[in-house]
Amino acid sequence: MLPLHPHDPPSVGPHRLYARLGEDAYARVYLGAAGVEDPVAVKVVRPEYATSPAFRSAFSHRVESARGLDSVHVCPVRDADLRGAVPWVALSRPLGPSLADLVRGNGPLPADALHPLALALAQGLVDLHSAGRAHGALWPDGVLLSDRTALLADPGLERAVHGTGQRAPHPAFTAPEGGTTPASDVFSWASALCFAASGVEGPDGLARVPLQLRGLVDTCLKLDPRLRPSAHDLVRMLGGPAEPPGWPPPVRDAIEAVADAQRSILSAAAVAPREPRGEKAASKRNRGRLLSVGAGALALVVLATAGVVLDRVLGEEAATPGPQAEGGGGSDGGSGGLITDAGCLDDPGFPAPEQPVPDDADFWKPVFSPDGDVLAATSTAGLTIWDWRGGEEVARPTEDASYGHRPVFSPVGCTVAVTEPVEYEGREHPVVLGYTHDLPGGTTTEHMGPQEGPDEDGRWLLKPRNVEGLAFSPDGGRLAVTMNTTDQGASTVVVDTATGEAGEPMAPGLQYGTVFVDEDHLATGNYGGIHVWNADTGEEVHVVRGTSSSTLAAVPGRTEVARLDGDRIVITDYTTGTEVASFTREEFETDDDPLLIELLVDTAHGRVYATWQVGTGPGSWRYQNYVWDLESGEDLAEGNEEIGGYRTIAPHPGGEVLAASTVADSELVLVDPDTFEVIERLG
């Protein structure tokens, strides 16, 4: 189990997501819940299958045919959206590990745990086969262990992948004859038991199966499916139908430890305050309100840190609450400029913080201003702005900041864009919106992207979506705002920073990271590729296929983008599709569920920075940083122990230092760019 990635949705349908459980053959799988209901596993179909008519048809058939299945040993379908742009299904999910996680984390199961496992899974297969369906994809990751028993994680939905002409979902556990039949399920049952007894994938672990079960398991592995017993035979030979015996104490303790960790995540989220209180609460609710400005356009509200709406025009303050200006074609809009022509340390418009950052504050994402004078960093204390040379925090424009997105500075002036969670009255979970804070002017502007709304009262978004990306054009004249979307609606609007007016929505479908590649074109990323759009017309002008992550980076001054493709960071000329350079991560094959979370190309100093989050066991992970020489491809951080102590790294535009947040204490530090040693701690 891993924490949600910044690109993961906070909710799917009515189900709030709390953690990432992993992936199967066709979907990312999340731990979720809807209100006070029991937890669910929410499976969100990956883009390459969401766009496949063959998969969608097979998947819909398998989900619909599984509704109403009654079995205590098969997790039932609880909810699904099969018609949306990105199909998903929610299944009951008892707290506890998968069989694969338990074995990989604690070693093979003892002999007295194998019989209850075998009987429970055999009874699950009987229930499926009696209902006229085969599972077709039984493997250890698809077996869940609760404190009482074992269950099949789903009624065989992964087999929909086979309907696309792809190979069987899990070859090591698939019968040699292929297909989806009761006999092939029995073969997979036996292979899963071999794994449970040995930790070795597939039938090769047979020698470690205890003698009292080995003969039965061996019979189920016969090459000729006609010689295998049926699932009903298995249950009878294992002493059933009956409630399986309880787990031996060491196994039960290991299962309960994982369940307790999952329960803590759910409980912590459930008791988190839903309604903010006091003066700050009023500010948050005001942020959530949208004022109708006619014809479906939405007003932008300018908020000061005290919660009072301010509008500075030509240096004069207006103390009356109200919209900054009326919008144009998108839900962002306004006639006021977003950027004041002044330096970051020139008479800041935001007051200096009254209290220093608390000692226990966690820092997440740092970035230097283009002039190199200040350092911005998101943290649990909010968005902090530092005169890093003087070691002093000079402003804190907001006390709310999303940890997942790095702040973005405008190339001119000193405006910083950041995402922030916003409480909406009557809505259970916050919505992540974009904000620009003009440091010299002291003004804050809200950016919602192409949201759907307002409602009948002209105030509320109909289906609030999270803002996923913010990016300024190289000249600072435009701001792109990208939100997530579960349909083929537009994801992005481009705002004129001089007037605050937004253009027509563009970039349909599920998009994530947003970067400008030049003055007139922006790029968005998803798991299908990188898409380059004309910022004026919204026309898609280039596509780079072959991505293993939605994280992307522009190469400044060139028609090139960087992306992840398997075990390599690849730089591609998006106009020709030509690969320009690549950087290989050697540990790709041995790491557990590596996730690329940061990518940056620094052409001024000839470096490529990349950070992966790598699983180290159930609920734990580490960070792995790479600093490649752009020309030679050499990993400049190889063998350097210091580099493993940072979660995120940001280079200074002049090359003087690096900024980083530390893994151990989540501190904000300055780092030597050559030795990667900490040279100063700021917070």
Secondary structure, DSSP 8 states (H G I E B T S, - for coil): -B---TTS-SEETTEEEEEEEEE-SSEEEEEEE-TTS--EEEEEE-HHHHT-HHHHHHHHHHHHHHTT---TTB--EEEEE-SSSS-EEEEE--SS-BHHHHHHHH-S--HHHHHHHHHHHHHHHHHHHHTT-------GGGEEE-SS-EEESSSSGGGGGGGGT---S-GGGS-TT-S--HHHHHHHHHHHHHHHHHS-SGGGGGGGS-HHHHHHHHHHT-SSGGGS--HHHHHHHTT-SS------HHHHHHHHHHHHHHHHHHHHHHHS-SS--HHHHHHHHHHH---B-STT-B-EEBB-TTS-B-EEETTEEE-S--EEE---SSSS--SS-S--SS-TTSS-SS---SS---TT--EEEEEE-TTSS-EEEEETTEEEEEETTTTEEEEEEES---SSS--EE-SSTTEEEEEEEE--TT-SS-EEEEEEEETTTTEEEEE--S-----TTS-S-SS---EEEEEE-TTSSEEEEEE--SSSSEEEEEEETTT--B---EEES----EEEEETTEEEEEETTEEEEEETTT--EEEEEE--SSS-EEE-TTSSEEEEEETTEEEEEETTTTEEEEEEE-GGGGTSEEEEEEEEEEETTTTEEEEEEEEEEETTEEEEEEEEEETTT--BTTTT-GGGGGEEEEEE-TTSS-EEEEETTT--EEEE-TTT--EEEE--
